[in-house]
């Protein structure tokens, strides 16, 4: 009698069983197990008490005759409370397969009366979310408001009648055709995580999305759609108000042309078709109330390469259904002045600030003149990570990068600003909203915030002339832009523009007996780059960076938004509306003078052991892919390990492998490249293998790949571009869905 068997093996209780348990207090499973085991128990007829109701949430789409909707759940939020019970097998990041019962959860509530139970059920469903795939959750919510259901007179035919009558109109729109690389984005994106390699994402043309949101009356941070080159076709299931901005396109609503830059009323059942771009590159759609996708790390913006944010962390696909939010309106809808809708050509003048890296320390003076005099061509291999440019080869002030790498563009890893023009070897790349935060290449100029929107409208074949402007002009341009979006009225007289190269170094303080040299470089109009010492690896300089960060964390300076460390540098992102650049420089100089002697500094640390597969298949495939698509001959081809061996004078590749595995690395920065990827250096100088970085950079590196660049080691946190020499692969270092008990408070 110690064994018992169920006559039916079922993965869940039958539909009526939880209701029975809730009104009787009986545990039916306990009864069945006890009965099978021969354990005596009091078999009686319990008296029901109160009322219970149950709904079942399915991965099915009611709008498509309850068609199953497999996929990954990007976020799961379940209700709780004394009167609520949830039976489920899913959690955030669960993959719902097509081969399994699509039921996701049972939600059961109780109440003293049927009316009270109904109220509790509505409350529970209001606090429930299953994001990433289609479910019947919105359908269940609407059923609770049906008169027949409230009165208890519904039947098995009520649902069919409800659907046939067209009464189900969820606040959502359906993707009929997704267009090209269409994603959900919000402004300003995912901020505050640059120091660990999480890019802001958000709209490539932030001006266009902000303008569209203002037209329909949304706050500036409401989520909208971004389409690239070809617009989407969408069917709306409830009356909505929308606006389209950005690139010039033809727009049709149920076949009738409508105009961009103005509120467009869409009725339930109507279809909006946005055509291919005529000029420009990206189209934006705002819907009143915003798109109701869940926030991930503080933003709804899609970072598709990192598989996070937006709708299921990816670009939109046919059949996706996106819910429309209920974000309170910030303004009344209004038509924008025609002058606020830019007209796009094929040549662009983009305002930049000179710096952080200029002449004569990195470039020859004539190279900087050539940089600003060149019409750079947009390369076909451009995307949301970066805009590659084709043009002349500039002359360098150095023969090589020293310990940082063999090419003169190489520097000890430093944080980049969004909008930096980054020289990966001899090829410039504009680092955009999905770009990397930390890297080892110089940046001679940075696009100012008011001009960054133009990058979102660049397409292959366009040409760019970078125009140096002053910091004051950059601030005036942004103030003018903000006022125009707020009022939807063009300024009577725009800011006058004057070419002004200025200086890329804002402060240069020589070393003293107790402190290293301090250099503060200009990095756009909302970043400065602070550097210590000379361009060498010195762990004492990194400790001083740490001491400065600690000081700014202990005694925050109003206006500083984020501090991101590099090997010998600290990038400071600040809000110039609240903290002028000159005041920031003055305050930093004062704080620096008060820092303690780093020789007596103690910092917390830990040791992490990771396995590595030397020259695994994914590593070799990335090198082969580079040969096929980027550059077929280079000193590091066909074998990166052989190149490292040759450069460092080692006898064989086994010696390279032995050195890599013998080393203990100290992490000096995160985000090289992306998502917590460590920039680390061997503590023992004998283990430091000097290499060059790819020139130009790779377009693809597999997640978990281990690379060596200069004397540094990095682990790629996701599939991404990169420039380090590839030697092997280790475990993934970024968990997109932290549900493990080791992670506390979402960390």
C-alpha positions as CSV (number, residue, x, y, z in Angstrom):
1,X,0.0,0.0,0.0
2,X,3.0,2.3,-0.2
3,X,2.4,2.8,-3.9
4,X,-0.5,4.6,-5.5
5,X,-1.5,5.4,-9.0
6,X,-3.8,7.9,-10.7
7,X,-6.2,6.6,-13.2
8,X,-5.5,9.8,-15.3
9,X,-2.2,11.6,-15.4
10,X,-3.0,15.3,-16.0
11,X,-0.7,18.2,-15.9
12,X,-3.2,20.3,-14.0
13,X,-6.4,20.1,-11.9
14,X,-9.6,20.0,-14.0
15,X,-11.3,23.3,-14.5
16,X,-13.9,22.9,-11.8
17,X,-11.5,21.5,-9.1
18,X,-9.9,24.9,-8.0
19,X,-13.4,26.3,-7.6
20,X,-14.4,23.3,-5.4
21,X,-11.3,23.7,-3.3
22,X,-11.8,27.4,-2.8
23,X,-15.4,27.2,-1.6
24,X,-15.0,24.0,0.5
25,X,-11.4,24.4,1.9
26,X,-10.7,20.9,0.7
27,X,-7.3,20.0,-0.9
28,X,-8.4,17.5,-3.6
29,X,-4.8,16.3,-4.3
30,X,-4.3,15.6,-0.7
31,X,-7.5,13.5,-0.7
32,X,-6.5,11.6,-3.8
33,X,-3.0,10.8,-2.5
34,X,-4.3,9.8,1.0
35,X,-7.0,7.6,-0.6
36,X,-4.4,5.8,-2.8
37,X,-2.0,5.4,0.1
38,X,-4.6,3.9,2.4
39,X,-4.4,6.7,4.9
40,X,-7.7,7.1,6.7
41,X,-9.3,10.5,6.6
42,X,-12.7,12.0,7.4
43,X,-14.8,11.6,4.3
44,X,-17.7,14.0,4.6
45,X,-19.6,16.4,2.5
46,X,-18.1,19.8,3.2
47,X,-20.5,22.8,3.1
48,X,-19.7,25.4,0.5
49,X,-18.9,28.8,1.8
50,X,-18.8,32.0,-0.3
51,X,-18.4,32.3,-4.0
52,X,-15.4,31.6,-6.4
53,X,-14.7,32.4,-10.0
54,X,-12.0,31.2,-12.3
55,X,-10.6,32.4,-15.7
56,X,-8.0,30.6,-17.8
57,X,-5.4,32.6,-19.6
58,X,-4.4,31.0,-22.9
59,X,-1.7,31.8,-25.4
60,X,-4.4,32.3,-28.1
61,X,-5.5,35.2,-30.1
62,X,-9.3,35.9,-30.0
63,X,-9.1,38.1,-33.0
64,X,-7.9,35.2,-35.1
65,X,-10.5,32.6,-34.0
66,X,-8.3,31.7,-30.9
67,X,-5.4,30.7,-33.0
68,X,-2.5,29.5,-30.8
69,X,0.3,32.0,-30.2
70,X,3.6,30.3,-29.3
71,X,6.7,32.3,-28.4
72,X,8.7,33.7,-25.5
73,X,7.1,35.6,-22.7
74,X,9.1,38.8,-22.3
75,X,7.4,39.7,-19.0
76,X,4.9,38.0,-16.7
77,X,3.1,39.9,-14.0
78,X,0.7,38.0,-11.8
79,X,-1.9,39.2,-9.2
80,X,-1.6,38.5,-5.5
81,X,-3.8,38.9,-2.4
82,X,-5.8,37.0,0.1
83,X,-8.7,36.5,-2.3
84,X,-6.5,35.5,-5.3
85,X,-5.1,32.2,-6.3
86,X,-2.9,31.7,-9.4
87,X,-2.1,28.2,-10.8
88,X,0.6,28.6,-13.5
89,X,3.6,27.0,-15.0
90,X,5.1,30.1,-16.7
91,X,7.3,33.0,-15.7
92,X,9.2,35.8,-17.4
93,X,11.3,34.4,-20.3
94,X,9.3,31.1,-20.5
95,X,9.1,29.7,-24.0
96,X,5.6,28.7,-24.9
97,X,5.9,25.9,-27.4
98,X,3.6,25.1,-30.3
99,X,3.4,21.4,-29.3
100,X,1.9,22.0,-25.9
101,X,-1.4,23.0,-24.3
102,X,-1.6,26.8,-24.7
103,X,-3.0,27.4,-21.2
104,X,-0.7,29.8,-19.3
105,X,-2.5,30.2,-16.0
106,X,-5.7,29.8,-14.0
107,X,-6.7,32.9,-12.0
108,X,-9.2,32.1,-9.2
109,X,-10.8,34.6,-6.8
110,X,-13.2,34.3,-4.0
111,X,-15.8,36.6,-2.4
112,X,-18.5,36.5,0.1
113,X,-21.0,37.2,-2.7
114,X,-20.9,36.7,-6.5
115,X,-20.8,40.4,-7.0
116,X,-17.8,40.7,-4.7
117,X,-16.0,37.8,-6.4
118,X,-16.7,39.4,-9.8
119,X,-15.1,42.7,-8.5
120,X,-12.1,40.8,-7.2
121,X,-11.7,39.0,-10.5
122,X,-11.7,42.3,-12.4
123,X,-9.1,43.7,-10.0
124,X,-6.9,40.6,-10.4
125,X,-7.0,40.7,-14.2
126,X,-6.2,44.4,-14.1
127,X,-2.9,43.5,-12.3
128,X,-2.1,40.7,-14.7
129,X,0.2,40.9,-17.8
130,X,1.6,38.4,-20.2
131,X,3.8,40.3,-22.7
132,X,5.7,39.0,-25.8
133,X,2.9,36.8,-27.3
134,X,-0.8,37.2,-27.9
135,X,-3.1,35.9,-25.2
136,X,-6.8,36.1,-24.4
137,X,-6.3,38.3,-21.4
138,X,-7.8,41.4,-22.9
139,X,-10.7,39.3,-24.1
140,X,-11.3,38.0,-20.5
141,X,-11.3,41.5,-19.1
142,X,-14.0,42.6,-21.6
143,X,-16.2,39.5,-20.8
144,X,-16.5,40.6,-17.2
145,X,-18.4,43.7,-18.4
146,X,-21.0,41.8,-20.5
147,X,-24.5,42.2,-19.0
148,X,-25.3,38.5,-19.5
149,X,-22.2,37.5,-17.5
150,X,-22.8,40.1,-14.7
151,X,-26.4,38.8,-14.4
152,X,-25.3,35.1,-14.6
153,X,-27.5,34.4,-17.6
154,X,-24.7,33.7,-20.1
155,X,-24.4,30.4,-22.0
156,X,-21.9,28.5,-24.0
157,X,-23.0,30.4,-27.1
158,X,-22.4,33.9,-25.5
159,X,-18.8,34.1,-26.7
160,X,-19.6,33.3,-30.3
161,X,-22.4,35.9,-30.3
162,X,-20.1,38.5,-28.8
163,X,-17.5,38.0,-31.4
164,X,-19.9,37.7,-34.3
165,X,-21.5,41.0,-33.3
166,X,-18.1,42.7,-33.5
167,X,-18.3,43.9,-29.9
168,X,-14.7,42.8,-29.1
169,X,-12.5,45.8,-29.9
170,X,-9.4,45.6,-27.9
171,X,-7.2,48.7,-27.7
172,X,-4.6,47.3,-30.1
173,X,-3.3,47.3,-33.6
174,X,-2.2,44.3,-35.7
175,X,0.8,44.1,-38.0
176,X,-0.3,43.1,-41.5
177,X,3.0,43.9,-43.1
178,X,5.9,44.8,-40.8
179,X,7.9,46.9,-43.2
180,X,11.7,46.8,-42.8
181,X,13.3,46.7,-39.4
182,X,10.3,48.1,-37.6
183,X,10.7,48.3,-33.8
184,X,9.1,49.9,-30.8
185,X,11.1,52.8,-29.5
186,X,10.8,55.5,-26.8
187,X,12.7,58.7,-26.0
188,X,15.2,59.2,-24.5
189,X,15.6,55.4,-24.2
190,X,17.4,53.3,-21.7
191,X,19.6,55.7,-19.7
192,X,21.9,55.3,-16.8
193,X,23.4,51.9,-17.8
194,X,26.1,53.1,-20.2
195,X,28.8,52.2,-17.7
196,X,27.9,48.5,-17.9
197,X,27.5,48.4,-21.7
198,X,23.7,48.8,-22.1
199,X,23.1,51.3,-24.9
200,X,20.2,53.8,-24.7
201,X,18.5,52.6,-27.9
202,X,15.5,54.7,-28.6
203,X,14.7,56.5,-31.9
204,X,17.5,57.1,-34.3
205,X,15.6,60.3,-35.3
206,X,14.5,61.5,-31.9
207,X,13.2,64.8,-33.3
208,X,10.7,62.9,-35.5
209,X,9.3,60.7,-32.7
210,X,9.1,63.6,-30.2
211,X,7.3,65.6,-32.9
212,X,4.8,62.8,-33.6
213,X,4.1,62.3,-29.9
214,X,3.5,66.1,-29.5
215,X,1.1,66.1,-32.5
216,X,-1.2,63.4,-30.9
217,X,-0.8,65.0,-27.5
218,X,1.4,62.3,-25.9
219,X,4.2,63.0,-23.4
220,X,7.6,62.9,-25.1
221,X,8.5,59.5,-23.6
222,X,5.5,57.6,-25.1
223,X,6.5,54.6,-27.1
224,X,6.0,54.6,-30.9
225,X,7.1,52.8,-34.0
226,X,10.3,53.3,-36.0
227,X,10.3,51.8,-39.6
228,X,13.5,51.8,-41.8
229,X,13.2,52.5,-45.5
230,X,9.8,50.7,-45.9
231,X,6.8,51.5,-43.7
232,X,4.4,49.1,-42.0
233,X,0.8,48.2,-42.8
234,X,-1.3,48.1,-39.6
235,X,-4.9,47.3,-38.8
236,X,-6.4,49.1,-35.8
237,X,-9.0,47.2,-33.7
238,X,-10.2,50.3,-31.8
239,X,-10.7,54.0,-32.7
240,X,-7.3,55.6,-32.4
241,X,-5.5,58.9,-33.1
242,X,-2.1,58.7,-34.8
243,X,0.6,60.8,-36.4
244,X,3.3,59.9,-38.9
245,X,6.6,61.9,-39.2
246,X,10.2,61.4,-40.3
247,X,11.1,60.4,-43.9
248,X,8.9,61.5,-46.8
249,X,6.4,58.7,-47.6
250,X,3.0,58.1,-49.0
251,X,0.4,57.2,-46.3
252,X,-3.0,55.6,-47.0
253,X,-5.9,54.9,-44.6
254,X,-8.2,52.3,-46.1
255,X,-6.8,53.3,-49.5
256,X,-7.3,57.0,-49.1
257,X,-4.2,59.3,-48.9
258,X,-3.6,61.1,-45.6
259,X,-0.9,63.6,-44.6
260,X,2.1,63.3,-42.3
261,X,2.7,65.9,-39.5
262,X,-1.0,66.1,-38.4
263,X,-3.4,64.1,-36.2
264,X,-5.1,61.3,-38.1
265,X,-8.3,59.7,-36.7
266,X,-8.4,56.0,-37.3
267,X,-11.7,54.0,-36.9
268,X,-11.8,50.4,-35.6
269,X,-11.2,48.0,-38.4
270,X,-9.4,50.5,-40.7
271,X,-6.0,49.7,-42.2
272,X,-3.1,52.2,-42.3
273,X,-0.4,51.6,-45.0
274,X,2.9,53.5,-44.9
275,X,4.9,53.2,-48.1
276,X,8.6,53.1,-48.8
277,X,10.6,56.2,-48.2
278,X,11.0,58.8,-50.9
279,X,13.7,60.8,-49.1
280,X,15.3,60.1,-45.7
281,X,15.5,56.7,-44.1
282,X,13.2,56.3,-41.1
283,X,9.5,56.8,-40.5
284,X,7.9,57.2,-37.1
285,X,4.3,56.5,-35.9
286,X,2.9,57.7,-32.7
287,X,-0.5,56.6,-31.3
288,X,-2.4,58.5,-28.6
289,X,-1.8,56.7,-25.4
290,X,1.5,55.2,-26.5
291,X,2.3,51.5,-27.3
292,X,1.8,49.5,-24.2
293,X,4.8,47.2,-24.1
294,X,6.6,46.5,-20.8
295,X,9.5,48.5,-19.6
296,X,12.9,46.7,-19.5
297,X,15.6,48.4,-17.5
298,X,13.6,51.5,-17.4
299,X,12.6,51.9,-21.1
300,X,10.3,50.4,-23.7
301,X,12.9,50.9,-26.4
302,X,13.9,47.9,-28.5
303,X,17.5,46.8,-28.5
304,X,17.1,44.0,-31.0
305,X,20.7,42.9,-31.1
306,X,20.5,42.5,-27.3
307,X,17.1,40.9,-27.5
308,X,15.6,43.3,-25.0
309,X,12.8,45.9,-24.8
310,X,10.0,46.7,-27.2
311,X,7.8,43.8,-28.4
312,X,9.4,40.5,-27.3
313,X,12.8,42.1,-27.7
314,X,12.8,42.0,-31.5
315,X,11.7,43.6,-34.7
316,X,8.0,43.3,-35.6
317,X,6.7,40.4,-37.5
318,X,3.5,39.6,-39.5
319,X,0.6,38.9,-37.0
320,X,2.1,40.8,-34.0
321,X,-0.6,42.5,-32.0
322,X,0.5,45.5,-30.1
323,X,-1.6,47.0,-27.3
324,X,-2.3,50.7,-27.2
325,X,-1.7,52.2,-23.8
326,X,-3.6,54.6,-21.6
327,X,-0.9,57.1,-20.9
328,X,-2.7,60.4,-20.0
329,X,-2.6,63.0,-22.7
330,X,-0.1,65.9,-22.1
331,X,-1.5,68.2,-24.7
332,X,-4.4,68.6,-27.1
333,X,-3.8,67.2,-30.6
334,X,-2.4,69.8,-33.0
335,X,-1.1,70.1,-36.6
336,X,2.6,70.9,-36.8
337,X,3.8,73.8,-38.8
338,X,4.9,72.6,-42.2
339,X,8.3,74.2,-41.6
340,X,8.9,71.7,-38.7
341,X,8.8,68.8,-41.2
342,X,12.3,68.6,-42.6
343,X,12.9,68.0,-46.3
344,X,15.8,65.6,-46.9
345,X,18.4,65.6,-49.6
346,X,21.4,63.4,-50.2
347,X,24.0,65.7,-48.7
348,X,24.0,66.6,-45.0
349,X,25.7,69.2,-42.9
350,X,25.9,67.9,-39.3
351,X,27.0,70.1,-36.4
352,X,29.7,68.6,-34.1
353,X,31.9,69.7,-31.3
354,X,35.6,69.0,-31.8
355,X,36.9,66.3,-29.5
356,X,37.6,64.3,-27.4
357,X,40.7,63.2,-29.4
358,X,42.3,65.7,-31.8
359,X,45.6,67.2,-32.9
360,X,48.5,67.2,-32.2
361,X,48.3,64.3,-29.7
362,X,46.4,61.8,-32.0
363,X,46.0,63.3,-35.4
364,X,48.2,65.6,-37.5
365,X,46.8,69.2,-37.7
366,X,46.3,68.8,-41.4
367,X,44.3,65.6,-40.7
368,X,41.7,67.5,-38.6
369,X,41.4,70.1,-41.4
370,X,40.9,67.3,-43.9
371,X,38.3,65.6,-41.6
372,X,36.1,68.7,-41.6
373,X,36.7,69.5,-45.3
374,X,35.7,66.0,-46.5
375,X,32.3,65.0,-47.8
376,X,32.1,61.5,-46.2
377,X,30.0,58.9,-47.9
378,X,27.6,56.7,-45.9
379,X,28.7,53.0,-46.3
380,X,26.1,50.4,-47.1
381,X,27.2,48.4,-44.0
382,X,25.4,50.9,-41.7
383,X,22.7,50.3,-39.1
384,X,21.4,51.3,-35.7
385,X,24.8,50.3,-34.1
386,X,26.8,52.7,-36.2
387,X,27.0,54.5,-39.5
388,X,30.2,53.6,-41.4
389,X,31.7,56.2,-43.5
390,X,34.0,56.1,-46.6
391,X,36.5,58.8,-47.3
392,X,40.2,59.6,-47.3
393,X,42.8,58.1,-45.0
394,X,43.8,60.6,-42.4
395,X,47.4,61.1,-41.2
396,X,48.2,60.1,-37.7
397,X,50.4,61.8,-35.1
398,X,51.7,58.5,-33.7
399,X,53.2,55.4,-35.3
400,X,51.1,53.1,-33.2
401,X,49.0,52.9,-30.1
402,X,51.7,51.6,-27.8
403,X,50.4,49.1,-25.2
404,X,46.8,49.8,-26.4
405,X,47.4,48.3,-29.9
406,X,49.6,48.4,-33.0
407,X,47.5,50.9,-35.0
408,X,47.7,54.6,-34.2
409,X,43.9,54.8,-33.7
410,X,44.2,52.5,-30.7
411,X,44.0,53.9,-27.2
412,X,43.5,52.4,-23.8
413,X,39.8,51.6,-23.5
414,X,37.7,54.6,-22.9
415,X,34.0,55.4,-22.8
416,X,32.4,56.7,-26.0
417,X,29.6,59.3,-26.3
418,X,26.5,58.7,-28.3
419,X,27.2,60.5,-31.6
420,X,31.0,60.1,-31.5
421,X,32.8,59.7,-34.8
422,X,34.9,56.7,-33.9
423,X,37.9,55.7,-36.0
424,X,38.1,51.9,-35.9
425,X,41.5,51.9,-37.6
426,X,41.3,54.1,-40.6
427,X,37.5,53.8,-41.1
428,X,35.3,56.3,-39.3
429,X,32.0,55.1,-37.8
430,X,29.3,57.3,-36.2
431,X,28.3,55.5,-33.0
432,X,24.6,55.6,-32.7
433,X,21.9,54.7,-30.3
434,X,22.6,50.9,-30.3
435,X,26.3,51.4,-30.4
436,X,29.0,50.2,-27.9
437,X,29.9,52.3,-24.8
438,X,33.5,51.2,-24.2
439,X,36.3,50.7,-26.7
440,X,39.8,51.4,-27.7
441,X,39.6,53.8,-30.7
442,X,39.9,57.6,-31.0
443,X,37.0,59.9,-31.7
444,X,38.0,63.3,-33.2
445,X,34.4,64.8,-33.0
446,X,31.0,64.3,-31.4
447,X,27.6,65.2,-32.9
448,X,25.7,67.6,-30.7
449,X,22.3,66.6,-29.3
450,X,20.3,68.9,-31.4
451,X,21.9,67.5,-34.6
452,X,21.9,63.8,-33.7
453,X,18.5,63.3,-35.3
454,X,20.0,63.7,-38.7
455,X,21.9,60.5,-38.3
456,X,18.6,58.6,-38.2
457,X,17.8,59.8,-41.7
458,X,21.1,58.9,-43.4
459,X,21.1,56.1,-46.0
460,X,23.8,54.4,-48.0
461,X,25.2,56.7,-50.6
462,X,24.4,60.0,-48.8
463,X,27.3,62.3,-48.1
464,X,28.1,64.2,-44.8
465,X,30.1,67.3,-44.1
466,X,30.8,67.6,-40.4
467,X,30.6,71.3,-39.3
468,X,32.4,72.3,-36.1
469,X,30.3,74.6,-34.0
470,X,30.7,76.2,-30.5
471,X,29.3,74.8,-27.3
472,X,27.1,77.9,-27.0
473,X,25.7,77.4,-30.4
474,X,25.0,73.7,-29.6
475,X,23.0,74.7,-26.6
476,X,21.1,77.4,-28.5
477,X,20.2,74.9,-31.2
478,X,18.7,72.4,-28.6
479,X,16.8,75.2,-26.9
480,X,15.3,76.2,-30.2
481,X,14.4,72.6,-31.1
482,X,12.8,72.0,-27.7
483,X,10.7,75.1,-28.0
484,X,9.6,74.2,-31.6
485,X,8.4,70.7,-30.5
486,X,6.6,72.1,-27.5
487,X,4.7,74.7,-29.5
488,X,4.6,72.9,-32.9
489,X,5.5,76.3,-34.3
490,X,8.6,77.1,-36.3
491,X,10.9,79.8,-34.8
492,X,10.7,83.2,-36.5
493,X,14.4,83.4,-36.8
494,X,16.7,80.3,-36.4
495,X,20.0,80.2,-34.6
496,X,22.7,81.6,-36.8
497,X,25.5,79.1,-37.5
498,X,29.2,79.8,-37.6
499,X,32.0,77.3,-38.1
500,X,34.0,77.2,-34.9
501,X,36.6,74.6,-34.4
502,X,37.4,75.6,-30.8
503,X,39.5,73.3,-28.6
504,X,39.0,69.7,-27.8
505,X,40.9,69.9,-24.5
506,X,38.9,71.9,-21.9
507,X,41.4,71.6,-19.1
508,X,45.0,70.3,-18.9
509,X,46.6,70.3,-15.4
510,X,50.2,69.1,-15.1
511,X,51.2,66.3,-12.7
512,X,52.4,67.1,-9.2
513,X,54.3,65.1,-6.7
514,X,51.0,63.8,-5.3
515,X,48.7,63.7,-8.3
516,X,48.9,62.7,-12.0
517,X,48.2,64.9,-14.9
518,X,44.5,65.8,-15.3
519,X,43.1,66.3,-18.8
520,X,39.4,67.0,-19.5
521,X,38.3,66.6,-23.1
522,X,35.2,67.8,-24.8
523,X,32.9,65.0,-25.9
524,X,29.8,66.6,-27.3
525,X,27.6,69.0,-25.4
526,X,26.5,66.6,-22.7
527,X,29.6,64.6,-22.0
528,X,33.2,65.3,-20.9
529,X,36.0,62.8,-20.9
530,X,38.4,63.1,-17.9
531,X,41.8,61.4,-18.3
532,X,44.6,60.8,-15.8
533,X,48.3,60.6,-16.6
534,X,49.9,59.7,-19.9
535,X,48.7,57.2,-22.5
536,X,50.1,54.1,-20.6
537,X,48.7,51.3,-18.6
538,X,49.1,52.2,-14.9
539,X,46.8,50.6,-12.4
540,X,47.3,53.6,-10.0
541,X,45.6,55.7,-12.6
542,X,42.6,53.4,-12.6
543,X,42.5,53.6,-8.8
544,X,42.4,57.4,-9.0
545,X,39.4,57.1,-11.5
546,X,37.8,54.9,-8.9
547,X,38.4,57.4,-6.1
548,X,36.9,60.2,-8.2
549,X,33.8,58.0,-8.9
550,X,33.4,57.3,-5.2
551,X,33.7,61.0,-4.4
552,X,30.9,61.8,-6.9
553,X,28.7,59.0,-5.6
554,X,29.2,60.0,-1.9
555,X,28.7,63.7,-2.6
556,X,26.7,63.9,-5.9
557,X,27.0,67.0,-8.0
558,X,23.6,68.2,-9.2
559,X,23.4,67.8,-13.0
560,X,25.8,64.8,-13.3
561,X,23.7,61.9,-14.6
562,X,26.2,59.1,-15.0
563,X,29.9,58.3,-14.6
564,X,31.4,55.6,-16.8
565,X,35.0,54.5,-16.2
566,X,37.6,53.4,-18.7
567,X,41.2,52.2,-18.2
568,X,42.6,55.6,-17.3
569,X,39.6,57.8,-17.9
570,X,36.1,58.7,-16.6
571,X,33.3,59.8,-18.9
572,X,30.8,62.1,-17.2
573,X,27.3,62.5,-18.7
574,X,25.7,65.6,-17.5
575,X,22.6,67.7,-18.2
576,X,23.8,71.1,-19.6
577,X,20.4,72.6,-19.0
578,X,21.1,72.3,-15.2
579,X,24.9,72.2,-15.1
580,X,26.8,74.4,-17.6
581,X,30.0,73.0,-19.0
582,X,32.3,75.6,-17.5
583,X,30.9,75.1,-14.0
584,X,31.3,71.3,-14.3
585,X,34.9,71.7,-15.2
586,X,35.6,74.0,-12.3
587,X,33.9,71.7,-9.8
588,X,35.7,68.6,-11.1
589,X,39.0,70.4,-10.8
590,X,38.2,71.2,-7.1
591,X,37.1,67.7,-6.4
592,X,40.2,66.2,-8.0
593,X,42.5,68.3,-5.8
594,X,40.8,66.8,-2.7
595,X,41.2,63.1,-3.7
596,X,43.1,60.8,-1.3
597,X,46.4,59.2,-2.1
598,X,45.6,56.0,-4.0
599,X,48.5,54.2,-2.4
600,X,46.4,53.9,0.7
601,X,43.1,53.1,-1.2
602,X,41.3,49.8,-0.6
603,X,38.6,48.5,-3.0
604,X,36.4,45.5,-2.7
605,X,37.1,42.7,-5.2
606,X,36.2,39.1,-6.0
607,X,37.6,36.2,-8.0
608,X,35.6,34.6,-10.8
609,X,36.7,31.4,-12.5
610,X,35.4,30.8,-16.1
611,X,36.0,27.9,-18.5
612,X,37.1,28.6,-22.1
613,X,37.1,26.5,-25.3
614,X,40.2,27.6,-27.2
615,X,39.5,28.3,-30.9
616,X,36.0,26.8,-30.9
617,X,33.8,26.6,-34.0
618,X,31.9,29.9,-33.3
619,X,35.2,31.7,-33.0
620,X,36.6,30.4,-36.2
621,X,33.3,31.0,-38.0
622,X,33.4,34.7,-37.0
623,X,36.9,35.0,-38.5
624,X,35.8,33.2,-41.7
625,X,32.8,35.5,-42.0
626,X,35.1,38.6,-41.7
627,X,37.2,37.3,-44.6
628,X,34.1,36.8,-46.7
629,X,32.3,40.0,-46.0
630,X,34.7,42.7,-44.8
631,X,38.4,42.1,-45.7
632,X,39.9,39.0,-47.2
633,X,43.5,39.7,-46.5
634,X,45.0,41.0,-43.3
635,X,48.0,40.2,-41.1
636,X,45.7,38.4,-38.6
637,X,44.1,36.2,-41.2
638,X,43.4,33.3,-41.5
639,X,44.3,32.6,-37.8
640,X,44.1,35.2,-35.0
641,X,46.0,32.9,-32.7
642,X,48.9,32.5,-35.2
643,X,49.0,36.3,-35.5
644,X,49.3,36.7,-31.7
645,X,52.0,34.1,-31.7
646,X,54.0,35.8,-34.4
647,X,53.6,39.3,-32.9
648,X,54.7,38.2,-29.5
649,X,57.6,36.0,-30.6
650,X,56.1,32.8,-29.1
651,X,57.3,29.4,-30.4
652,X,53.9,27.9,-31.3
653,X,50.1,28.4,-30.8
654,X,50.2,26.1,-27.8
655,X,52.3,28.8,-26.1
656,X,49.6,31.3,-26.8
657,X,47.0,29.0,-25.3
658,X,49.2,28.3,-22.2
659,X,49.6,32.0,-21.6
660,X,45.9,32.7,-21.9
661,X,45.0,30.0,-19.4
662,X,47.8,31.0,-17.0
663,X,46.7,34.6,-16.7
664,X,44.7,36.2,-13.9
665,X,42.9,39.3,-15.3
666,X,41.8,42.4,-13.5
667,X,38.6,44.0,-14.8
668,X,39.1,47.7,-15.5
669,X,35.8,48.5,-17.3
670,X,32.5,47.0,-18.5
671,X,30.8,47.2,-21.8
672,X,33.7,46.4,-24.2
673,X,31.6,45.5,-26.1
674,X,28.1,45.6,-24.7
675,X,26.2,44.0,-21.8
676,X,28.7,43.8,-19.0
677,X,31.5,42.7,-21.3
678,X,34.8,43.1,-19.2
679,X,37.8,45.0,-20.4
680,X,40.5,43.2,-18.4
681,X,44.3,43.2,-18.2
682,X,46.6,40.4,-16.9
683,X,48.0,41.3,-13.5
684,X,51.3,39.5,-14.4
685,X,53.0,41.5,-17.2
686,X,54.4,38.2,-18.5
687,X,50.9,37.2,-19.5
688,X,50.2,40.4,-21.5
689,X,50.0,39.5,-25.2
690,X,50.2,42.6,-27.3
691,X,48.0,42.5,-30.5
692,X,46.5,44.8,-33.0
693,X,42.8,45.2,-33.4
694,X,40.8,44.5,-36.6
695,X,40.9,47.3,-39.2
696,X,38.2,47.7,-40.1
697,X,36.2,46.1,-37.3
698,X,34.2,42.9,-37.6
699,X,30.5,43.1,-38.2
700,X,29.8,39.9,-36.2
701,X,31.2,38.2,-33.1
702,X,29.3,35.4,-31.3
703,X,28.1,35.8,-27.7
704,X,30.7,34.6,-25.2
705,X,33.7,34.9,-27.5
706,X,37.0,35.8,-25.8
707,X,39.2,38.3,-27.5
708,X,42.6,40.0,-27.1
709,X,43.1,43.6,-28.2
710,X,46.2,45.6,-27.4
711,X,47.1,43.9,-24.1
712,X,43.4,43.7,-23.0
713,X,41.0,40.7,-22.8
714,X,37.3,41.0,-23.4
715,X,34.3,38.7,-23.3
716,X,31.6,39.6,-25.8
717,X,28.3,39.9,-24.0
718,X,26.1,39.3,-27.0
719,X,26.3,38.7,-30.8
720,X,27.9,42.0,-31.9
721,X,30.6,43.8,-33.9
722,X,34.1,43.9,-32.5
723,X,37.8,44.4,-33.2
724,X,39.7,42.1,-30.8
725,X,41.7,39.1,-32.0
726,X,39.5,36.0,-31.2
727,X,40.9,33.2,-29.2
728,X,38.0,31.1,-27.8
729,X,34.7,31.1,-26.2
730,X,33.4,31.0,-22.6
731,X,30.0,31.2,-20.8
732,X,27.5,33.9,-21.5
733,X,28.0,36.8,-19.0
734,X,24.7,38.6,-19.3
735,X,21.3,37.2,-18.1
736,X,18.5,39.0,-19.9
737,X,15.9,37.6,-17.5
738,X,17.2,37.6,-14.0
739,X,14.8,35.1,-12.3
740,X,17.5,33.2,-10.4
741,X,17.4,33.6,-6.6
742,X,21.0,34.9,-6.7
743,X,19.6,38.0,-8.4
744,X,18.0,40.4,-5.9
745,X,15.7,43.3,-6.8
746,X,16.1,42.7,-10.5
747,X,19.9,42.8,-10.5
